[in-house]
Amino acid sequence: MQTIADLKNEPRDQKVSFEAVLILRKASIRRARNDSEFLMVELGDKTGIFHVVCFENSSNFQFFQNLDEGTVVRVQGSTGYYQNRFSPNLSYVEKLPQEQLGHYLERLIETAPIPLDDLWKEFNDFTDGIEHPELKATVKEAIGELEESFRTGPAAVSMHHAYRGGLIEHSVRMARAAKALLPLYPEVNADMAMAGVLVHDLGKCLEYSQDMATRRTPLGIMQGHVVLGYRQVRRAAIKAKLDPEWQERLEHIVLSHQGELEWGAAAKAATPEAVFVSMVDNLDAKMGMVQYALRTTPGSEVMSEYVAGLGAPVLTKTLD
């Protein structure tokens, strides 16, 4: 059995036959210009993802349309590229028998590149570094209610840190960046900004499911992580008896951290701390996309595939 990384390392000018076990990450109906329907299928393992197009008159269309996202499948096919994207042709697909699943789990589930226990320890160190007692208590209370989901959950379905442990990795990387940048901006309250960094995406614990493939929960679809995180933080702040003005400022960071209303923010950032957190969030999200592209692009390639969140591929050649 080959991994996606193995397949992408095959010569581009040759069609190489392969067999692989993969997770159905997503399958969505699209409509072509001639008004016919096709299925855009995303398949992945811990080494990467690829997409295949299944037209409505094909057997693969019916097969994938009737599968739940998160189902593990065995596929056979040949490698190929379309518009510089790895796009293999699948000749055979089947659902992997349940009794064989355990044999492949380790190679299917992508996890943050930093050990999760190390991330959790570092996260708690940042929390303990908050000097304001009620603010620190608010962070601990808010995280404590969702600890297991926060420690292991993804930060997104596909855009950035979209794997097991991605949420805590994103939060810790943001905290590292914030700690380095805060001395440059004395008008930003360091405790408030760090607390905002640590809880800004907490609602994602409730927005996303955490099975073989990341999906939005019904509650996540109806309310979204910004509102869910606001509610979680508000409840924790009241329990910790945080001063009302400090509570409003922390809630505002959660509500505005997406940066733009069209990106999902409930409000535009209107405090120094909220502007700071939204910018650090955007920085780490974008760099997370870069890091993923560098990790998953074969060493023989100079450029990664197109990264939707960046609007461009990433140059992978390092400077000497």
C-alpha positions in Angstrom: 0.0 0.0 0.0 1.3 3.4 -0.9 0.8 6.8 0.8 -0.1 10.0 -1.0 3.4 11.2 -0.4 4.7 8.1 -2.2 2.4 8.8 -5.1 3.4 12.5 -5.4 7.1 11.4 -5.5 6.5 9.3 -8.6 7.8 10.9 -11.9 5.2 13.3 -13.4 5.8 12.2 -16.9 4.8 8.6 -16.2 1.5 7.0 -15.3 2.2 4.7 -12.3 -0.3 2.2 -11.1 -1.0 2.2 -7.4 -3.1 0.9 -4.5 -3.8 2.9 -1.4 -6.0 3.1 1.7 -7.4 6.5 2.2 -10.1 8.5 4.1 -13.0 10.1 2.3 -12.5 13.6 3.6 -15.2 15.3 1.7 -17.5 14.8 -1.3 -19.5 17.7 -2.7 -21.8 18.0 -5.7 -20.8 20.6 -8.2 -22.4 21.8 -11.4 -20.5 22.0 -14.7 -21.0 24.8 -17.3 -23.2 22.4 -19.4 -25.4 22.1 -16.3 -24.4 18.5 -15.6 -23.5 17.5 -12.1 -20.2 16.1 -10.9 -18.8 15.1 -7.6 -15.6 16.7 -6.2 -14.0 14.1 -3.9 -11.3 14.8 -1.4 -9.2 11.8 -0.3 -6.4 11.8 2.2 -4.1 10.1 4.6 -1.6 11.5 7.1 0.9 12.5 4.3 -1.5 14.7 2.3 -4.7 15.0 0.3 -5.8 14.9 -3.4 -9.0 15.5 -5.3 -10.7 13.5 -8.0 -13.6 14.5 -10.2 -16.4 11.9 -10.6 -18.9 12.6 -13.3 -22.5 11.7 -12.8 -22.5 8.9 -15.3 -19.6 7.1 -13.6 -19.8 4.3 -11.1 -17.4 6.2 -8.8 -20.0 9.0 -8.6 -22.6 6.7 -7.2 -20.1 5.0 -4.9 -18.8 8.2 -3.2 -22.2 9.9 -3.2 -23.5 7.1 -1.0 -20.6 7.1 1.5 -20.3 9.1 4.7 -17.4 11.5 5.1 -14.8 9.8 7.2 -15.2 6.4 5.6 -12.0 4.5 4.8 -11.7 3.2 1.3 -9.2 1.1 -0.7 -8.5 2.5 -4.1 -6.6 1.5 -7.2 -5.6 3.7 -10.1 -2.8 5.5 -11.9 -1.0 8.7 -11.1 -1.7 11.9 -13.2 -1.8 15.7 -13.0 -4.3 18.3 -14.1 -3.4 22.0 -14.2 -0.3 21.3 -12.1 -2.4 19.5 -9.4 -2.0 15.8 -8.5 -5.2 14.3 -9.9 -5.0 10.5 -10.3 -7.4 8.3 -12.2 -9.2 5.8 -10.0 -10.0 2.5 -11.7 -11.4 0.7 -8.6 -12.7 1.8 -5.2 -14.2 -0.2 -2.3 -15.1 0.4 1.3 -12.4 -1.0 3.6 -13.8 -3.8 5.8 -14.2 -2.8 9.4 -12.0 -5.6 10.6 -9.0 -4.3 8.6 -9.3 -0.7 9.8 -7.0 -1.0 12.8 -4.2 -2.0 10.6 -4.2 1.3 8.8 -5.1 3.9 11.4 -1.6 5.0 12.1 -1.0 5.9 8.5 -4.3 7.6 8.0 -4.7 10.1 10.9 -2.6 13.2 10.5 -1.4 14.8 13.7 0.3 18.0 14.6 4.1 17.8 14.0 4.8 18.8 17.6 3.9 16.2 20.3 0.5 17.0 21.8 1.7 16.6 25.4 4.5 19.1 24.8 1.9 21.6 23.3 -0.4 21.2 26.2 2.4 21.9 28.7 3.5 25.0 26.8 -0.1 26.2 26.6 -0.5 25.9 30.4 2.8 27.8 30.8 1.4 30.7 28.8 -1.8 30.5 30.8 0.1 30.6 34.1 2.1 33.6 32.8 -1.1 35.8 32.9 -0.7 38.0 35.9 -4.3 39.2 36.3 -5.8 36.6 38.6 -9.5 36.7 37.4 -8.4 36.8 33.8 -6.2 33.8 34.3 -9.0 32.0 36.1 -11.3 32.8 33.2 -9.0 31.2 30.7 -8.5 28.1 32.9 -12.3 27.7 33.4 -13.1 28.2 29.7 -10.5 25.7 28.6 -11.1 23.2 31.4 -14.7 22.5 30.3 -13.5 21.5 26.8 -10.0 20.3 27.6 -10.0 16.9 25.8 -11.5 18.4 22.6 -9.1 21.4 22.8 -6.0 19.2 23.2 -6.8 16.9 20.3 -9.2 18.8 17.9 -8.5 20.4 14.5 -8.4 24.1 13.9 -10.2 23.9 10.6 -11.8 21.6 8.1 -9.3 22.3 5.4 -7.7 25.8 5.5 -5.0 25.6 8.2 -4.0 23.3 11.0 -6.7 20.9 9.8 -5.6 17.8 11.6 -5.5 16.2 15.0 -4.0 18.6 17.5 -4.2 21.5 15.0 -6.2 23.7 17.4 -3.7 23.6 20.3 -0.8 23.9 17.9 -2.3 27.0 16.3 -3.0 28.5 19.7 0.5 27.8 21.0 2.2 29.1 17.9 0.1 32.3 18.2 1.1 32.6 21.9 4.8 32.3 20.9 4.3 35.1 18.3 2.4 37.3 20.7 5.0 37.0 23.4 7.7 38.1 20.9 5.7 41.0 19.5 4.0 42.4 22.6 7.1 44.4 23.8 6.8 46.4 20.5 3.3 47.6 21.3 3.1 49.0 24.9 -0.5 50.2 24.2 -1.6 46.6 24.1 -2.4 45.1 27.5 -0.2 42.0 27.5 -2.4 39.9 29.9 -5.6 40.7 27.9 -4.0 40.0 24.5 -2.5 36.7 25.7 -5.8 35.6 27.2 -7.5 36.4 23.9 -4.9 34.4 22.0 -5.5 31.4 24.2 -9.3 31.3 24.0 -10.0 33.0 20.6 -10.7 29.7 18.8 -12.2 27.8 21.7 -15.6 27.5 19.9 -14.0 25.2 17.4 -14.2 22.5 20.0 -17.9 22.6 19.6 -18.0 23.6 15.9 -16.1 20.5 14.6 -16.6 16.8 15.0 -13.5 14.7 15.7 -13.8 11.4 14.0 -11.9 10.1 10.9 -12.7 13.2 8.9 -13.3 16.7 10.3 -16.9 17.9 9.8 -19.0 20.7 11.2 -21.5 19.7 13.8 -25.1 20.8 13.6 -24.4 23.3 16.4 -21.4 24.5 14.5 -23.4 25.0 11.3 -26.2 26.9 13.2 -24.0 29.2 15.3 -20.3 28.9 14.2 -17.2 28.9 16.4 -17.1 32.7 17.0 -20.5 32.7 18.7 -19.9 29.4 20.5 -16.5 30.6 21.8 -18.1 33.9 23.0 -20.7 32.0 24.9 -18.0 29.7 26.5 -15.8 32.6 27.5 -18.7 34.7 28.8 -19.8 31.9 31.1 -16.3 31.3 32.3 -15.7 35.0 33.0 -18.9 35.3 35.1 -17.9 32.2 37.1 -14.4 33.6 37.7 -15.9 37.0 38.7 -13.9 38.9 36.1 -14.5 42.6 36.1 -17.3 43.6 33.6 -15.0 45.9 31.6 -12.3 43.2 31.3 -15.0 40.7 30.4 -16.3 42.9 27.6 -12.8 43.3 26.2 -12.1 39.6 26.3 -15.4 38.8 24.7 -14.7 41.4 22.0 -11.5 39.7 21.1 -13.4 36.4 20.5 -16.1 38.1 18.5 -13.7 40.0 16.3 -10.7 37.7 15.9 -11.6 36.6 12.3 -10.7 40.1 11.3 -13.3 40.8 8.6 -17.1 40.5 8.7 -17.0 38.5 5.4 -14.5 36.1 7.0 -17.0 35.3 9.9 -16.2 38.0 12.5 -19.2 39.1 14.5 -17.6 42.6 14.9 -14.6 44.5 13.6 -11.7 44.7 16.0 -12.0 47.9 18.0 -9.5 47.7 20.9 -5.7 47.5 20.7 -5.8 44.0 22.0 -8.4 42.8 19.5 -6.5 44.3 16.6 -3.4 42.6 17.8 -4.9 39.2 18.3 -6.7 39.3 14.9 -3.4 40.1 13.1 -1.5 37.4 15.0 -4.3 34.9 14.2 -4.1 35.8 10.5 -0.3 35.5 10.5 -0.2 32.1 12.0 -3.1 30.8 9.9 -1.2 31.9 6.7 2.1 30.5 7.9 0.3 27.2 8.9 -0.7 26.9 5.2 2.9 27.6 4.2 4.3 25.0 6.7 1.8 22.4 5.5 2.7 23.0 1.8 6.4 22.6 2.6 5.8 19.4 4.6 3.6 17.7 1.9 5.3 18.8 -1.3 7.7 16.2 -2.7 11.4 17.2 -2.5 11.7 17.1 -6.2 9.2 19.9 -6.7 10.2 23.5 -6.7 6.6 24.8 -6.2 3.8 23.4 -4.1 0.3 22.9 -5.5 -2.0 25.9 -5.4 -2.9 26.9 -1.9 -6.4 28.3 -1.8 -6.0 30.3 1.4 -2.9 32.1 0.0 -4.2 32.5 -3.6 -0.9 31.1 -4.9 1.4 28.1 -4.7 4.4 28.2 -2.4 8.0 28.2 -3.5 9.6 25.3 -1.7 13.2 25.7 -2.6 15.1 26.9 0.4 17.7 29.6 0.4 21.3 28.5 0.8 
